[in-house]
Amino acid sequence: MDSRKCEELYKAIIEGYAEDAEALARQLLDQGMPPLQIIDECMVPAIQEVGRLYEIGDYFLPELMMGAEAMQAALKIIQPALRGEGARREVLGTVVIGTVAGDLHDIGKSIVATMLSANGFDVYDLGVDVSASQFLDKVREVHATILGMSALLPTTMPYMQRVIESAKEAGLRDQLIIMVGGAPVTQAFAEKIGADGYADDAAGAVKVAKNLVAQKAGQQKA
Ligand code: B1M
């Protein structure tokens, strides 16, 4: 495998070249690099570097947006391969997922949604800026097993608790598994707001979702 291509994809995202990022992602797939490895090794470190450059003032909003566009262009190529990886034998559960109200970051949430879908879950991705009522309406409509929320801003994290409170008020909390994630979210925060599960990356989210579904099934049998 040509590791220079991974380096080139990393650079294309940092420099915000969407067309190059797309072409390089395709080349890496054609070379046989596993899709999750492309995301984790060539792409996530790049968008994190874009964030660091923005934080220290070397990049401004246009560069932040260009980096995100390049990341998404590459992701568009990778996602079908990621979905194709999971051999779907049985449906493990139904997931309603979204980025909470006020928050427009959706790259990580989309990776998590794709990975869950590739691993046996039926996934309804509500996108970004999702309100409590939008989450709960969908949960009712599709009889969701899991409600997943993502947040990338410390200012939008508290909204996760609001959604959990709304689920309680609507009488939906007990039947639901609630999972949270996103860069500033921690296990401690998840516990504090009363979520059932937390993961710091997409592979972890799949593991946690599967464990929680199995646990719930065990409880229901007992
Ligand atoms: Co924004 N942004 N941004 N941004 N942005 C951050 C978050 C920031 C840390 C950058 C920085 O300053 N270093 C900073 C927040 C700082 C703070 O408040 N402490 C920031 C800011 C300030 C802003 C704006 C306010 C900028 C402005 O307008 N002045 C603005 C806010 C807009 C809004 O949301 N209301 C803004 C806007 C944007 C863009 C639109 C330009 C773009 C997003 C584009 C898009 O998503 N379509 C963007 C980006 C790209 C970033 C950074 C650089 C990268 C985020 C990302 O995609 N990471 C980010 C810096 C950073 O995070 N280091 C930053 C890669 C992704 C794979 O990781 O999302 O963490 P992540 O997802 C992971 C895990 O967290 C986990 O799995 C994923 C896959 O491994 N996970 C879950 C995620 N959700 C999960 C759910 C689960 C389980 C696991 O269960 C349900």
Boltz pocket constraint, residues with backbone or C-beta under 6 A from the ligand:
constraints:
  - pocket:
      binder: B
      contacts: [[A, 44], [A, 47], [A, 48], [A, 50], [A, 51], [A, 52], [A, 54], [A, 55], [A, 61], [A, 64], [A, 65], [A, 67], [A, 68], [A, 97], [A, 102], [A, 103], [A, 104], [A, 105], [A, 106], [A, 107], [A, 108], [A, 109], [A, 111], [A, 112], [A, 147], [A, 148], [A, 149], [A, 150], [A, 151], [A, 152], [A, 153], [A, 154], [A, 155], [A, 179], [A, 180], [A, 181], [A, 182], [A, 183], [A, 197], [A, 198], [A, 199], [A, 200], [A, 201], [A, 202], [A, 203], [A, 205]]
      max_distance: 6.0
